[in-house]
Each structure stands twice: as C-alpha cells, then as structure tokens.
C-alpha cells in the first residue's frame, strides 16, 4: 500500500515569489525614474509615491494569495494581468506619454490588471455555481 500525498498549488514559501516580483518591479520603476528624470532620487520617490508602490505591492501579492487559496485560474489570470499591466505601464512611460499625462501609465496598469483579475473572478465564480448546481 502506498500513501499518495498531493502537493497543493503554491504550498510552501509562496510569499517569497510575490515579494521578489514586487522588488523586481520596484527596481525597474527606479530605473525608469532615473531614465526619465536625471535628478530623480530614491528617497523622494519613496516619500512622494507611496500610493504607486503600495498598489504595486498589493497587485503583486493578490494573484499569489489567490493561488495559495487554490484558485489556479484566478492566479494565472491575475499573474498575466500583472505582467500585461507592467508592459502597458512601461510602454506608455517609454513612449513619453507619461510626461504629458502623468497618471496615464499607472491607470493603464491598473485597468489591465483589474480586467484580467476580474475575468479570473468571473471564471472561478462560474465554476462554483456549476458545482453547486450539480449537487
């Protein structure tokens, strides 16, 4: 007789992945700040942009929390939404749109992330309803 233990999705140190993703994002954010403004300082960015980096932290952790709760579809759609949101953020920032409209890259990031994460919520809720109807 063999005991089979199923390993759950994101069981162990899942928070390290989210923290590493956030720190990588912050490093790229600082490099973008230095590229766009040579007088950019790390201390001034941390003091004045707490809303931006707090939202980056929350959006980096949300997919991993969903994955830890065993919602794989929500995890993958949230993770892809985060990466697509970052792509939109950096594309708009590097195309100099962020210089004219300061919040447009950040709003694009949030819109893409929320759209993908909401789609994952809709799919997971639909699966829950189907399971309840089958009972």
PyMOL commands that set and color helices and strands:
alter all, ss='L'
color gray80, all
select helices_A, chain A and resi 14-36+42-48+50-68+72-94+97-100+104-134
alter helices_A, ss='H'
color red, helices_A
deselect
rebuild
show_as cartoon
